[in-house]
Amino acid sequence: MTIGTGIGLLVIGAILSFAVKNAVPGVNLTVIGYICMGAGVLAVILGLISNAQATHTSHRVVRDDRNDTL
């Protein structure tokens, strides 16, 4: 999951929690919205952590300059 997915889940969850007033029998849209917002917050946090780890990685190039002729 990336940061964009997390933001998308946050938006969908907020719409379900606060904007939708229709009722679906057997489904509580407010709770589903809160669950989506919680998953979105988790996705954003994990995306930021993985992005921070990726920017702090160093790569080392090993060169072999031997001129061995067989």
PAVO-194261 format. One record per residue: residue number from 1; y, z, x of N, C-alpha, C in turn. Coordinates in nm, 2 decimals, m for minus. Each point is the difference from the previous one (the first is absolute). Example, Ala and Ser with C-alpha at 12.3 -4.5 7.8 and 13.67 -1.06 7.14 Angstrom:
<nodes>
+------+--------+--------+--------+--------+--------+--------+--------+--------+--------+
| resi |    n.Y |    n.Z |    n.X |   ca.Y |   ca.Z |   ca.X |    c.Y |    c.Z |    c.X |
+------+--------+--------+--------+--------+--------+--------+--------+--------+--------+
|    1 |  m0.57 |   0.78 |   1.32 |   0.12 |   0.00 |  m0.09 |   0.12 |   0.00 |   0.09 |
|    2 |   0.11 |  m0.07 |  m0.04 |   0.11 |   0.00 |   0.09 |   0.11 |   0.08 |  m0.08 |
+------+--------+--------+--------+--------+--------+--------+--------+--------+--------+
</nodes>
This chain:
<nodes>
+------+--------+--------+--------+--------+--------+--------+--------+--------+--------+
| resi |    n.Y |    n.Z |    n.X |   ca.Y |   ca.Z |   ca.X |    c.Y |    c.Z |    c.X |
+------+--------+--------+--------+--------+--------+--------+--------+--------+--------+
|    1 |  m0.12 |   0.00 |   0.08 |   0.12 |   0.00 |  m0.08 |   0.12 |   0.00 |   0.09 |
|    2 |   0.10 |  m0.08 |  m0.04 |   0.12 |   0.00 |   0.08 |   0.11 |   0.06 |  m0.08 |
|    3 |   0.12 |   0.00 |   0.06 |   0.11 |   0.06 |  m0.06 |   0.04 |  m0.07 |  m0.12 |
|    4 |  m0.01 |  m0.13 |  m0.01 |   0.03 |  m0.08 |  m0.12 |  m0.09 |   0.04 |  m0.11 |
|    5 |  m0.12 |   0.02 |   0.02 |  m0.10 |   0.04 |  m0.10 |   0.04 |   0.13 |  m0.06 |
|    6 |   0.04 |   0.09 |   0.09 |   0.04 |   0.14 |  m0.04 |   0.13 |  m0.01 |  m0.09 |
|    7 |   0.09 |  m0.08 |   0.04 |   0.12 |  m0.01 |  m0.08 |  m0.03 |  m0.06 |  m0.14 |
|    8 |  m0.09 |  m0.10 |   0.00 |  m0.04 |  m0.06 |  m0.12 |  m0.07 |   0.10 |  m0.10 |
|    9 |  m0.08 |   0.08 |   0.06 |  m0.07 |   0.11 |  m0.08 |   0.10 |   0.10 |  m0.05 |
|   10 |   0.10 |   0.03 |   0.08 |   0.11 |   0.09 |  m0.05 |   0.07 |  m0.06 |  m0.12 |
|   11 |   0.04 |  m0.12 |   0.01 |   0.07 |  m0.07 |  m0.10 |  m0.08 |  m0.01 |  m0.13 |
|   12 |  m0.13 |  m0.04 |   0.01 |  m0.08 |  m0.01 |  m0.12 |  m0.02 |   0.14 |  m0.06 |
|   13 |  m0.02 |   0.10 |   0.08 |  m0.02 |   0.14 |  m0.05 |   0.12 |   0.05 |  m0.07 |
|   14 |   0.12 |  m0.03 |   0.06 |   0.12 |   0.05 |  m0.06 |   0.02 |  m0.07 |  m0.14 |
|   15 |  m0.03 |  m0.13 |   0.00 |   0.02 |  m0.07 |  m0.13 |  m0.10 |   0.06 |  m0.11 |
|   16 |  m0.12 |   0.02 |   0.04 |  m0.10 |   0.06 |  m0.09 |   0.04 |   0.14 |  m0.04 |
|   17 |   0.05 |   0.07 |   0.09 |   0.03 |   0.14 |  m0.03 |   0.13 |   0.02 |  m0.09 |
|   18 |   0.10 |  m0.08 |   0.03 |   0.13 |   0.03 |  m0.06 |   0.05 |  m0.11 |  m0.10 |
|   19 |  m0.05 |  m0.12 |   0.02 |   0.06 |  m0.11 |  m0.09 |  m0.09 |  m0.04 |  m0.11 |
|   20 |  m0.13 |   0.01 |   0.01 |  m0.09 |  m0.04 |  m0.10 |  m0.01 |   0.11 |  m0.11 |
|   21 |   0.03 |  m0.03 |  m0.12 |  m0.01 |   0.09 |  m0.11 |  m0.11 |  m0.03 |  m0.10 |
|   22 |  m0.07 |  m0.11 |   0.02 |  m0.11 |  m0.04 |  m0.08 |  m0.12 |   0.09 |   0.02 |
|   23 |  m0.08 |   0.02 |  m0.10 |  m0.12 |   0.08 |   0.02 |  m0.13 |  m0.09 |  m0.01 |
|   24 |  m0.09 |   0.02 |   0.09 |  m0.13 |  m0.06 |   0.00 |  m0.10 |   0.11 |  m0.04 |
|   25 |  m0.08 |  m0.03 |  m0.10 |  m0.09 |   0.10 |  m0.04 |  m0.10 |   0.04 |   0.11 |
|   26 |  m0.01 |   0.13 |   0.04 |  m0.09 |   0.05 |   0.10 |   0.05 |  m0.01 |   0.14 |
|   27 |   0.12 |  m0.05 |   0.02 |   0.06 |  m0.02 |   0.13 |   0.13 |   0.07 |   0.01 |
|   28 |   0.03 |   0.08 |   0.09 |   0.12 |   0.07 |   0.02 |   0.08 |  m0.08 |   0.11 |
|   29 |   0.09 |  m0.08 |  m0.04 |   0.07 |  m0.09 |   0.10 |   0.09 |   0.08 |   0.10 |
|   30 |   0.05 |   0.12 |  m0.05 |   0.08 |   0.08 |   0.09 |  m0.08 |   0.05 |   0.11 |
|   31 |  m0.12 |   0.05 |  m0.02 |  m0.09 |   0.05 |   0.10 |  m0.04 |  m0.11 |   0.10 |
|   32 |  m0.03 |  m0.12 |  m0.05 |  m0.03 |  m0.11 |   0.08 |   0.12 |  m0.04 |   0.09 |
|   33 |   0.12 |   0.01 |  m0.06 |   0.12 |  m0.03 |   0.08 |   0.02 |   0.10 |   0.12 |
|   34 |  m0.03 |   0.13 |  m0.03 |   0.01 |   0.10 |   0.10 |  m0.10 |  m0.02 |   0.11 |
|   35 |  m0.12 |  m0.04 |  m0.04 |  m0.11 |  m0.03 |   0.10 |   0.04 |  m0.12 |   0.09 |
|   36 |   0.06 |  m0.10 |  m0.06 |   0.04 |  m0.12 |   0.07 |   0.11 |   0.04 |   0.10 |
|   37 |   0.09 |   0.08 |  m0.04 |   0.11 |   0.05 |   0.08 |  m0.05 |   0.08 |   0.12 |
|   38 |  m0.10 |   0.09 |  m0.03 |  m0.06 |   0.08 |   0.11 |  m0.07 |  m0.09 |   0.10 |
|   39 |  m0.07 |  m0.10 |  m0.05 |  m0.07 |  m0.10 |   0.09 |   0.10 |  m0.08 |   0.08 |
|   40 |   0.12 |  m0.03 |  m0.06 |   0.10 |  m0.08 |   0.07 |   0.06 |   0.09 |   0.11 |
|   41 |   0.03 |   0.12 |  m0.03 |   0.06 |   0.09 |   0.11 |  m0.10 |   0.01 |   0.11 |
|   42 |  m0.13 |   0.02 |  m0.03 |  m0.10 |   0.01 |   0.11 |  m0.01 |  m0.13 |   0.08 |
|   43 |   0.01 |  m0.12 |  m0.07 |  m0.01 |  m0.12 |   0.07 |   0.12 |  m0.03 |   0.09 |
|   44 |   0.12 |   0.04 |  m0.05 |   0.12 |  m0.01 |   0.09 |  m0.01 |   0.09 |   0.12 |
|   45 |  m0.04 |   0.12 |  m0.02 |  m0.02 |   0.09 |   0.12 |  m0.10 |  m0.05 |   0.10 |
|   46 |  m0.11 |  m0.04 |  m0.05 |  m0.11 |  m0.06 |   0.09 |   0.05 |  m0.13 |   0.07 |
|   47 |   0.08 |  m0.08 |  m0.07 |   0.05 |  m0.12 |   0.06 |   0.10 |   0.03 |   0.11 |
|   48 |   0.09 |   0.10 |  m0.03 |   0.10 |   0.04 |   0.10 |  m0.07 |   0.06 |   0.13 |
|   49 |  m0.11 |   0.08 |  m0.02 |  m0.07 |   0.06 |   0.11 |  m0.07 |  m0.11 |   0.08 |
|   50 |  m0.07 |  m0.09 |  m0.07 |  m0.07 |  m0.11 |   0.08 |   0.10 |  m0.09 |   0.07 |
|   51 |   0.12 |  m0.02 |  m0.06 |   0.10 |  m0.08 |   0.06 |   0.06 |   0.07 |   0.12 |
|   52 |   0.02 |   0.13 |   0.00 |   0.05 |   0.07 |   0.11 |  m0.10 |   0.00 |   0.11 |
|   53 |  m0.13 |   0.01 |  m0.03 |  m0.10 |   0.00 |   0.11 |  m0.01 |  m0.14 |   0.06 |
|   54 |   0.02 |  m0.10 |  m0.07 |  m0.01 |  m0.13 |   0.05 |   0.12 |  m0.04 |   0.09 |
|   55 |   0.11 |   0.06 |  m0.02 |   0.12 |  m0.03 |   0.08 |  m0.01 |   0.08 |   0.13 |
|   56 |  m0.08 |   0.11 |   0.01 |   0.00 |   0.08 |   0.12 |  m0.12 |  m0.03 |   0.09 |
|   57 |  m0.07 |  m0.11 |  m0.03 |  m0.11 |  m0.04 |   0.08 |   0.04 |  m0.08 |   0.12 |
|   58 |  m0.06 |   0.02 |   0.11 |   0.03 |  m0.08 |   0.12 |  m0.12 |  m0.09 |   0.03 |
|   59 |   0.03 |  m0.11 |   0.05 |  m0.10 |  m0.10 |   0.04 |   0.01 |  m0.02 |   0.15 |
|   60 |  m0.11 |   0.00 |   0.07 |   0.00 |  m0.02 |   0.14 |  m0.08 |  m0.12 |   0.03 |
|   61 |   0.06 |  m0.09 |   0.08 |  m0.07 |  m0.12 |   0.04 |  m0.06 |   0.02 |   0.14 |
|   62 |  m0.13 |  m0.03 |   0.02 |  m0.06 |   0.02 |   0.12 |  m0.02 |  m0.14 |   0.06 |
|   63 |   0.05 |  m0.02 |   0.12 |  m0.01 |  m0.13 |   0.06 |  m0.09 |   0.01 |   0.12 |
|   64 |  m0.08 |  m0.10 |   0.02 |  m0.09 |  m0.01 |   0.12 |   0.05 |  m0.11 |   0.09 |
|   65 |   0.06 |   0.04 |   0.11 |   0.06 |  m0.10 |   0.09 |  m0.09 |  m0.04 |   0.12 |
|   66 |  m0.12 |   0.03 |  m0.01 |  m0.09 |  m0.03 |   0.11 |  m0.02 |  m0.15 |   0.01 |
|   67 |  m0.01 |  m0.05 |   0.12 |  m0.02 |  m0.14 |   0.03 |  m0.13 |  m0.02 |   0.07 |
|   68 |  m0.11 |   0.05 |  m0.07 |  m0.13 |  m0.01 |   0.06 |  m0.05 |  m0.14 |  m0.03 |
|   69 |  m0.04 |  m0.07 |   0.10 |  m0.06 |  m0.13 |  m0.01 |  m0.14 |   0.01 |   0.04 |
|   70 |  m0.09 |  m0.05 |  m0.08 |  m0.14 |   0.01 |   0.03 |  m0.05 |  m0.13 |   0.05 |
+------+--------+--------+--------+--------+--------+--------+--------+--------+--------+
</nodes>
